[in-house]
Amino acid sequence: MSMLCSLYRLTLEEAASVQTFPDAAGELLGHTPPPPKVGFLSKVFGKSQKEVPASREKLQPVGESDTFNLDQAWHILHYLFTGGAEEGKWPAAFIMSGGQEVGPDLGYGAPRLLTSEQSSEVAAFLNAQTLQSLDDAYSTQGIEAAQIYWQASSDPAERQRELGELWGVVQELRIFIGHFAQTGNSALVHIY
């Protein structure tokens, strides 16, 4: 089973709902919580649990156009941005840290909400990245030593292909998050 990461663009209303009702993050990610458990006495005596009136409207999952899948490239990008497997300073470490954890653990931790201000900081960080900065950070031995979730090749031609692929992802991510800075949207980051 693969470990993946996706980013989701949220409207101001969705972000406010997630901050007020953290479990709403699961709805935005398309996660359906299990039905409530029925107690033993309810089963024996046939009593049903009372429905608790919803204090908010159920949210629809974030659409494909507002989703950016880093897939398996998330960990190598984190490494290239921060130089480490887990640690790192903000905003370079935005893939694995920063923001506010919201909702239940839906994989490898709870999704994290990045405010519009934090999203703008990430956009500025991504705009400062270059192919040369990725190339400088891409050390096959370092990647293997840090146990990054990525197969790095030491073959020069394959290494260049991998770097080109990763640079393409960074450029697409730059555009995706760049819209956040322009529109004031927030983001959910989810590793699953």
N, C-alpha and C positions, 0 to 999 in steps of 0.2 A: 504494500500500500504506500502510495506517495504522500509526502508532506507538501502541501501547497499553500499559497498565500494569494489573497485577492484584496483589492481596495474597492470601496464602494462610495460613490458620490451621494451625499445626503443633502436634501433641501434644508433650509433653516427650520422648517416645521418638523421634519423628521429628526433632525439633531436635537431640537428642544424636547420632542417626545421621548427620545432615548435617554436624555439627561434626567427627565422626570420619572420615566418608567424604564429602567435599564433592561428589563426583559423584552422590551420592544425590539431590541437589537436582533434577537432571534427571528422575529417576524420579518424584519427587513432582509435577513439573509436566507429566508425561505425555510427556516427551521420550525418544525411543528412539535411543540412540547407533548410529552406523553399525557394521556388522559389522567385526571385525578384518580387516586386510589379510593376504592369504596371500602369502608370499614367493615369489620366482621359483623357487628350488630346490624348494620344497614343491610347486609346481605341476608342475615337470618330473618329480620323483621320486615324486609322489603321496603325500608325507607330509602328514599333517594336523597342525595345530597342537594342542598339548596343551591340554586344558581346564584352566584355572586354577580350583581350587576356590574357590567364593565364601566370603569371610570374613564375610559378613553376608547376611541375608535381603533379597530384593528388596522395595522399597517400592511400595505401590500409589499411583497418582496421588491428589492431594487432591481430595475430592469437591466438588460444586457448592455444597453448603451451607457449606463451609469456604473458599469463594473469593469475593472481592469484586473485581469488574471496574470499574476506574475508566475503562476504555476510553480515549477521547480527551480526557477531562477532566483527566487527570493533570497535564499541563503548566500549564494555566491555574490549577489548584488550587495547584501548587507556587509559581507566581508570586504568587498572592493571599496565600499563607501567608508567603512570604519576601521579596517585592518584587523578585525577580530571576529570570533565566532558568535559572541553574544553581546559583548560590551560595546560601548561607543557613546560619543557625545551627540546631543541633539543639535541639529536636525539630521545629521548623517545616519543615525541609528533608527530612523523613523519606521523602518520595516519591522523591527523587533521591540521597540520601546517608545515611550512617549504617549501622550494623550491619556485618556481616562478609560479604564476598563469598564465595560458595560455589559450587562446581561450574563447569562450562564456560560460556562466553559463548553464551547461547541467543537472542540478538537484539541488544540494545544494551547489552551488558555482562552480567556474571554476575549471577544472582539474589543478593539480599542477605538475610542472616538477621538479624532483629531479635530479641534475647533477650526474655524475658518482662518484664524490668525496662525495657528500651527501649520495648517495646510499651505498658507502663503510662505511660511518659513521653509517648508519642504520644497515648494516650487522654486524659491530662490536658490536653495542648495542644489537642486537638480540642474538649474540653468548654469551653474558654475562648473558642472562636470564636463569633462572632455574625453574624447577617445584616448588621448595621451594619459590622462589621470587614471583611467581604467587599466591601460596597458602597464603603467608603472606599478600598480597595485596587484596585478595578476602574476602571482608567483606560484607555480605548480607545487613546489615543495611547501610553501607557506599554507596553501589551500589544503594540502593533504595533512600537514601537521596540525592544523586547526580543526580537522575533521569536518570540513564544510560539506554540506549535502549537495555535492557536485562532482562530476568526474572531470578533472582537469587534465588536459593532454600536455605532454612535454614536446611533442612533435611540433616544430615551428609552423607548418602550414595549418595543422589542426588548431593550434593555439590561436592563430590569427582568425580562423573561421569562428571559433568560440567567442573571441573578443568582438568580432563584427556582429554576431548574434546578440550578445549582451548589450552592445552599444545601441543596436536597434531597439531593444526593449527600453533602455534608458530614454531614448528620444521619444518613444511613444508615451512612456510614463510622464515625461516632462510636459507633453501636450495635455495629457489627461489631467494632471494635477494643476497645470497652468490655468485651466478653466476655473479651478477652485479659487485661485487668487483673484480672478476677474469677476467672478459672480458671488463671492462670499460664501460658497458652500463649505460644508464640513465633510469629513471622510470617516469611514469605518475601515480599519485594517484588521484582517482576520487570517490567522494561520490555522490550517485545519488538515 
